[in-house]
Amino acid sequence: MGYPVRAIGVLVLAAVAVTVACAVTAVGTILVVTLLIAPPLTARLWVDRSSRLFVLSAALGAGAGFLGLAGSAIWGLAGGAAVTLVSAGMLALSALSLPLRRHGQASRLRGLAEGLPVATATTAVEQLLSALGPGETNQV
């Protein structure tokens, strides 16, 4: 017996929709998009399991919010812009450190990038997933 993948997908989609609808009016579109995209992308560069991804993503989002608002208070910057810069900086540093942390996978990804123009979209996705290594399945 596995997880009810379809039900979990619908639940996550509904949670994201409610979050976006409530947060856009409160903090603005750019900050909402930044905090919905950058922390999960950053976390994905560090972990492979979904459970760890959710926890690290939440921690990175909270850390970006705290550091961005602290920097905003210290240097007199706009709060949303400071949070966005911190979040983007975390993502950039994680992406730049990827070759140092995953030397073998990074070299495979470079080889994949060189062959992308001749590959079909399906083949490219399959190669990318195999280069990223084994992931977690939906089965318990």
LUMLOFI-286012 format. One record per residue (C-alpha): residue number from 1; chain; x, y, z. Coordinates in Angstrom, 1 decimal. Each point is the difference from the previous one (the first is absolute). Layout:
% LUMLOFI-286012
num: NUM	chaine: A	east: X	north: Y	up: Z
...
END
This chain:
% LUMLOFI-286012
num: 1	chaine: A	east: 0.0	north: 0.0	up: 0.0
num: 2	chaine: A	east: 1.4	north: 3.4	up: -1.0
num: 3	chaine: A	east: -0.8	north: 3.6	up: 0.7
num: 4	chaine: A	east: -3.2	north: 1.4	up: -1.6
num: 5	chaine: A	east: 2.1	north: 2.1	up: -2.5
num: 6	chaine: A	east: -3.0	north: 1.6	up: -1.7
num: 7	chaine: A	east: -1.6	north: 1.1	up: 3.2
num: 8	chaine: A	east: 3.3	north: 1.4	up: 1.3
num: 9	chaine: A	east: 0.6	north: 1.9	up: -3.3
num: 10	chaine: A	east: -3.5	north: 1.5	up: 0.2
num: 11	chaine: A	east: 0.5	north: 1.0	up: 3.7
num: 12	chaine: A	east: 3.4	north: 1.6	up: -0.7
num: 13	chaine: A	east: -1.4	north: 1.9	up: -3.0
num: 14	chaine: A	east: -2.9	north: 1.3	up: 2.1
num: 15	chaine: A	east: 2.4	north: 1.1	up: 2.7
num: 16	chaine: A	east: 2.1	north: 1.9	up: -2.5
num: 17	chaine: A	east: -3.0	north: 1.6	up: -1.5
num: 18	chaine: A	east: -1.3	north: 1.2	up: 3.4
num: 19	chaine: A	east: 3.4	north: 1.2	up: 1.0
num: 20	chaine: A	east: 0.5	north: 2.0	up: -3.2
num: 21	chaine: A	east: -3.5	north: 1.5	up: 0.2
num: 22	chaine: A	east: 0.5	north: 1.1	up: 3.6
num: 23	chaine: A	east: 3.6	north: 1.1	up: -0.2
num: 24	chaine: A	east: 0.0	north: 2.0	up: -3.3
num: 25	chaine: A	east: -2.2	north: 2.7	up: 1.6
num: 26	chaine: A	east: 2.1	north: 0.0	up: 3.2
num: 27	chaine: A	east: 3.5	north: 0.1	up: -1.3
num: 28	chaine: A	east: 0.0	north: 0.3	up: -3.8
num: 29	chaine: A	east: 0.4	north: -2.3	up: -3.0
num: 30	chaine: A	east: 3.8	north: 0.1	up: -0.3
num: 31	chaine: A	east: 0.6	north: -1.0	up: 3.6
num: 32	chaine: A	east: -2.6	north: -2.8	up: -0.1
num: 33	chaine: A	east: 1.5	north: -1.4	up: -3.2
num: 34	chaine: A	east: 3.5	north: 0.2	up: 1.4
num: 35	chaine: A	east: -0.9	north: -1.8	up: 3.2
num: 36	chaine: A	east: -2.0	north: -2.7	up: -1.8
num: 37	chaine: A	east: 2.7	north: -0.7	up: -2.5
num: 38	chaine: A	east: 3.5	north: 0.7	up: 1.3
num: 39	chaine: A	east: 0.0	north: -1.9	up: 3.3
num: 40	chaine: A	east: -1.3	north: -3.3	up: -1.5
num: 41	chaine: A	east: 2.5	north: 0.3	up: -2.9
num: 42	chaine: A	east: 2.8	north: 0.7	up: 2.5
num: 43	chaine: A	east: -1.0	north: -2.9	up: 2.1
num: 44	chaine: A	east: -0.2	north: -2.3	up: -3.0
num: 45	chaine: A	east: 3.7	north: 0.7	up: -0.7
num: 46	chaine: A	east: 0.8	north: -1.4	up: 3.5
num: 47	chaine: A	east: -2.3	north: -2.9	up: 0.6
num: 48	chaine: A	east: -1.7	north: -2.8	up: -2.0
num: 49	chaine: A	east: -2.8	north: -1.1	up: 2.3
num: 50	chaine: A	east: -3.4	north: 1.7	up: 0.0
num: 51	chaine: A	east: -0.2	north: 0.0	up: 3.8
num: 52	chaine: A	east: 3.3	north: 1.8	up: 0.4
num: 53	chaine: A	east: -0.8	north: 2.3	up: -2.9
num: 54	chaine: A	east: -3.1	north: 1.3	up: 1.7
num: 55	chaine: A	east: 1.7	north: 0.6	up: 3.3
num: 56	chaine: A	east: 3.1	north: 1.6	up: -1.5
num: 57	chaine: A	east: -2.1	north: 2.1	up: -2.3
num: 58	chaine: A	east: -2.0	north: 1.4	up: 2.9
num: 59	chaine: A	east: 3.1	north: 0.7	up: 1.9
num: 60	chaine: A	east: 1.7	north: 1.8	up: -2.9
num: 61	chaine: A	east: -3.2	north: 2.1	up: -0.6
num: 62	chaine: A	east: -0.1	north: 1.0	up: 3.7
num: 63	chaine: A	east: 3.7	north: 0.7	up: 0.0
num: 64	chaine: A	east: -0.2	north: 2.1	up: -3.1
num: 65	chaine: A	east: -2.9	north: 1.9	up: 1.6
num: 66	chaine: A	east: 1.9	north: 0.6	up: 3.2
num: 67	chaine: A	east: 3.3	north: 1.0	up: -1.6
num: 68	chaine: A	east: -1.7	north: 2.2	up: -2.6
num: 69	chaine: A	east: -2.1	north: 1.8	up: 2.6
num: 70	chaine: A	east: 3.1	north: 0.4	up: 2.3
num: 71	chaine: A	east: 2.0	north: 1.4	up: -2.9
num: 72	chaine: A	east: -2.9	north: 2.3	up: -0.8
num: 73	chaine: A	east: 0.0	north: 1.4	up: 3.5
num: 74	chaine: A	east: 3.7	north: 0.4	up: 0.2
num: 75	chaine: A	east: 0.7	north: 1.5	up: -3.5
num: 76	chaine: A	east: -3.4	north: 1.7	up: -0.5
num: 77	chaine: A	east: -1.0	north: -2.0	up: -3.1
num: 78	chaine: A	east: -3.5	north: -1.0	up: -1.1
num: 79	chaine: A	east: -1.0	north: -3.2	up: 1.9
num: 80	chaine: A	east: -1.3	north: -1.9	up: -3.0
num: 81	chaine: A	east: 3.0	north: 0.8	up: -2.1
num: 82	chaine: A	east: 2.4	north: -1.1	up: 2.7
num: 83	chaine: A	east: -1.8	north: -3.3	up: 0.5
num: 84	chaine: A	east: 0.1	north: -0.6	up: -3.7
num: 85	chaine: A	east: 3.7	north: 0.8	up: -0.2
num: 86	chaine: A	east: 0.8	north: -2.4	up: 2.9
num: 87	chaine: A	east: -2.1	north: -2.8	up: -1.5
num: 88	chaine: A	east: 1.5	north: 0.5	up: -3.4
num: 89	chaine: A	east: 3.5	north: 0.1	up: 1.5
num: 90	chaine: A	east: -0.6	north: -3.3	up: 1.8
num: 91	chaine: A	east: -1.1	north: -1.6	up: -3.2
num: 92	chaine: A	east: 3.0	north: 1.4	up: -1.9
num: 93	chaine: A	east: 2.5	north: -1.1	up: 2.6
num: 94	chaine: A	east: -1.5	north: -3.5	up: 0.1
num: 95	chaine: A	east: 0.0	north: -0.2	up: -3.8
num: 96	chaine: A	east: 3.7	north: 1.2	up: -0.1
num: 97	chaine: A	east: 1.0	north: -2.5	up: 2.6
num: 98	chaine: A	east: -1.6	north: -2.9	up: -1.8
num: 99	chaine: A	east: 3.1	north: -1.1	up: -1.9
num: 100	chaine: A	east: 2.0	north: 0.0	up: 3.2
num: 101	chaine: A	east: -2.6	north: -2.2	up: 1.8
num: 102	chaine: A	east: -1.0	north: -2.3	up: -2.8
num: 103	chaine: A	east: 3.1	north: -0.2	up: -2.2
num: 104	chaine: A	east: -1.1	north: -3.2	up: -1.8
num: 105	chaine: A	east: -3.6	north: 1.2	up: -0.5
num: 106	chaine: A	east: 1.2	north: 3.4	up: -1.1
num: 107	chaine: A	east: 2.2	north: -1.5	up: -2.7
num: 108	chaine: A	east: -2.9	north: -2.1	up: -1.2
num: 109	chaine: A	east: -2.2	north: 3.1	up: -0.2
num: 110	chaine: A	east: 2.6	north: 1.8	up: -2.1
num: 111	chaine: A	east: 0.0	north: -2.9	up: -2.4
num: 112	chaine: A	east: -3.7	north: 0.1	up: -0.1
num: 113	chaine: A	east: -0.1	north: 3.7	up: -0.7
num: 114	chaine: A	east: 2.4	north: -0.5	up: -3.0
num: 115	chaine: A	east: -2.4	north: -2.6	up: -1.5
num: 116	chaine: A	east: -3.3	north: 1.8	up: 0.5
num: 117	chaine: A	east: -0.5	north: 1.6	up: -3.4
num: 118	chaine: A	east: -0.1	north: -3.3	up: -1.7
num: 119	chaine: A	east: -2.1	north: -1.8	up: 2.6
num: 120	chaine: A	east: -3.7	north: -0.1	up: 0.1
num: 121	chaine: A	east: -1.8	north: 1.5	up: 2.9
num: 122	chaine: A	east: -0.9	north: -3.4	up: 1.5
num: 123	chaine: A	east: 3.5	north: -1.3	up: -0.4
num: 124	chaine: A	east: 1.4	north: 3.1	up: 1.6
num: 125	chaine: A	east: -2.3	north: -0.3	up: 3.0
num: 126	chaine: A	east: 0.9	north: -3.6	up: 0.4
num: 127	chaine: A	east: 3.7	north: 0.7	up: -0.1
num: 128	chaine: A	east: -0.3	north: 2.9	up: 2.5
num: 129	chaine: A	east: -1.9	north: -2.2	up: 2.4
num: 130	chaine: A	east: 2.5	north: -2.8	up: -0.3
num: 131	chaine: A	east: 2.9	north: 2.5	up: 0.5
num: 132	chaine: A	east: -1.6	north: 1.3	up: 3.2
num: 133	chaine: A	east: 0.1	north: -3.5	up: 1.4
num: 134	chaine: A	east: -2.6	north: -2.2	up: 1.6
num: 135	chaine: A	east: -2.9	north: 1.7	up: 1.6
num: 136	chaine: A	east: -2.8	north: -1.0	up: 2.3
num: 137	chaine: A	east: -2.8	north: -2.1	up: -1.3
num: 138	chaine: A	east: -3.7	north: 0.3	up: 0.8
num: 139	chaine: A	east: -0.1	north: -3.4	up: 1.7
num: 140	chaine: A	east: 0.4	north: -0.5	up: 3.8
END
